[in-house]
């Protein structure tokens, strides 16, 4: 299978283990359901990145599921994070939003869904650590503008639209500076019930294609 | 002050003759314009009968057999590719087809009465395919390939109509086309049609085998191969559609190679089985489909039955060769510096899959040595492939393809030019070198 997905490695790094230094996200070890649905989203126009869409345009659901499963099953070490790219007050603001959210503004803590260790939750919620800051910024931005979408109800779009530009910058700076704990494996389940309904998580639980 | 002199007779004559001449000239121009307009109007109605009063769909549901046949034929015509948006409801339209004249949005073919074909009769559907005219009388843009579909038989058109009528109706209004003036006007379209379109139909050639005739019908009709594989003129009309002599696809900027020469994509020297495999699986011992042809195999030809694929292969194999073999001028030697730079880049980025000897790995990575897709005179496809990478289509016969990474983020345009020059001139290959400007041009969407 490694030979069949060599096309992914130019951007996502050898064996899909891109580091926080560039733009492209690591895909090795992400939850299989999450990866599968992102591949469907790129193919079907719910996520926008022309190179991804071009590569996936003529692929079947079955092959995309196999590709997602391959990368999800890889267990590879993570590189240490780059030094923080923001001043301490911004980093503290980011840390607080990630761990506590802001109930007054309807912003749940990131860890409520993405796991206490922020390494994601099986099978559909991705890790927030081990990713480049530019990538995190652009994803939250894309959710705010509707360029990145998931299945309805689109919980991340709802959360992203509550965030100010300063919030986004603070959260991404703090997350990108965190080391990946342990093996970085996604948690088996979320710490508690999800704070809002998420169509993407439900679709993945059903195991279906949209 | 003296009184003004009386005008001489000469001036009087000149003055009165002037307006007369102008009037005559204006009359001649008017007559000519009326004649042209009548000719355009008449040519646009060539062989066409108006729809009968109270024309509409039949009340009875379509027969299952006709629906099944129609589904097959709709695949052969690849209707769905253009009439479906990425991730959208099948056949509900909305995909933008970019042309050098602006964007044409495909329409909703589902049987929704208000936004789709729900009020259309079989006759109206046939008229759209055969004459390029919509139910309401408007002329259709030839982005809808009716210059090819005009060859489709009434029987086949009726079966496709029955199939489309069997689909779940989807309410999705058409998006207005975004065409530049004057191309968006019906007048411009009428003039274009008068110049370049005549309703067709292919009478079988009695001295040719039935298989050849079937292949010609599929290639020239539903398959609309000429839409990409024939050159176009400045007004976007295909020239010599039957010749399939290759053409640059406008805006998409891929070169659809000539099907009439073994130097490009002709299959005259391939076993029939290999030509069939290429259209069915997307891969064959001597070639893999890439770029826009991947979509054709993915959505259309992989579903055709063996007899039809063989017929297409037979027809393509018998195309009159456009160019005698061995008479191509040898391109000049490529610059040494580019070859050295290209060789180093190749060793670093390409050799892992395509091999030091350019032979690839059978069943996984295609050879570059002797690969005619690499050696096309125009470098646009090889450059696009290096920039974008790509996967062959996933088909039943080839369900787990290997793919190529996009290098657009990895190497510069200068480096793309060097490595393209290298692969076109290493291991006995010889094709014109690639300049950085060629890479810029391949990135642009030419024709917009």
Interface residues (C-beta under 8 A of the other chain):
Chain A: X3 X4 X5 X6 X7 X8 X9 X10 X11 X43 X44 X45 X46 X51 X53 X54 X55 X56 X57 X58 X59 X60 X62 X63 X66 X210
Chain B: X85 X86 X87 X88 X294 X295 X297 X298 X352 X353 X364 X388 X389 X390 X391 X392 X393 X394 X399 X400 X401 X402 X403 X404 X405 X406 X407 X408 X409 X410
